[in-house]
Amino acid sequence: MGIQKYEEMNALAIDMLRELGSIGGGNAATALSSMLNAKVNMALPEVKIMGFNQAMHLLGHPEELVAAIFVEMSGEMHGVMLFILTKEFSDAILEKMLGKSSADFLALEEIDTSVLTEIGNIVISSYVTAMSSLCNVEVELSVPQFTVNMLGGIMSVPIAMMGQHSDRIMMITGKFKIDGRALDSNMLLLPDVESLNVLMKKLGVIDG
């Protein structure tokens, strides 16, 4: 029997999603290591199902300026994915890629946004590749969109798009370690409930 809302997922389903997050994070670390020419690892990620306000509180202050890469999923999965880049994470990337010690989010050059978009796209694609291989689902992604805004403004996008499906959000949190420096990583994965049921059936968590 399928579920009607996110919070109906049981412990086994969460464990399976944590495994997906672990594989995706490992894939992302390997890809980033090659791109940055640096040692990149990722700590074991946590998978949390929480309300939008709770997620906002965990991510930071609503007025904190962040960057984000946003994509829509289609195919066998429908929904949105959002990778949030803190200033600290972005600075570390731009220092490795472009030799910049710091970058003003409100004065990014085209090459800066291009690099950060590619990094976000790599991370998102790594999770989708893990989902596709682990769950045998075909997922297509839209062209990634890069934006800089206050955290509250960033979070309003998934709320507007997915709020009709659930008042909960699925967040995969962990820390990338780039040359030993730990940096927060936050991936928001919001499949609609129908897609979530498809995913759990593929994982054998619920009956087909």
Phi, psi and omega in degrees: 000134182282174179258160180253344180205160186306316188291355177277355178295136182269180183298324179296318178298317179296319178298319180294321178291327176295321176296319177300316179296323179294315179294316179298318178296321177295317177300316181296318181298319179297315180294318180292324179301318179291318184290321184270352185053049182214162176282118181234126175234165174227130177294158179305120184285158173252143175249122183236139172249118186209166176290160182300317181294321178295319178298318179300316181297320181292323184286329181146195181281138181305333182265004177291134180279126179223166171250157180209147173248127186238133174223155173254143179261144174217180186098232178278348178235137177234140180151201182228155173231140184222120177253121184260128181250119175285168177300318181298315180295315181297318179299319181296320179294312183293329176293317180292318186275323188237358180076017180271137181280332180198153180224136177278119180304330183271000180223038180289139175276166182302321180293327178296310181295326179296314180296313182294323177296318180295320178298312179298320179296321178297314181296312180298314181297327179295320178291321180293321176299318178297317179297317182295317183283320183287324187251356181055051176239148176261119182235128175253146181243143175287169174299129182296141178247132180256137178213151172239130182196173171293149183307320179299320178291320177299314184290340180292338181292304178296328178298316180293321185279323189246356182301333179289338182270326182193154173262018179243161180225146177256124183235131175253112182247148179187182179234123169281138173250113180253111186052041176087353181267120183278129182228133181298143177225127182229115178248124176258123181242115184233078170286151173291167187298322178299317179292324178298321176295320177301314181300314183288329174294318179297327180277353179079014181283325176234159181290148179283000000 
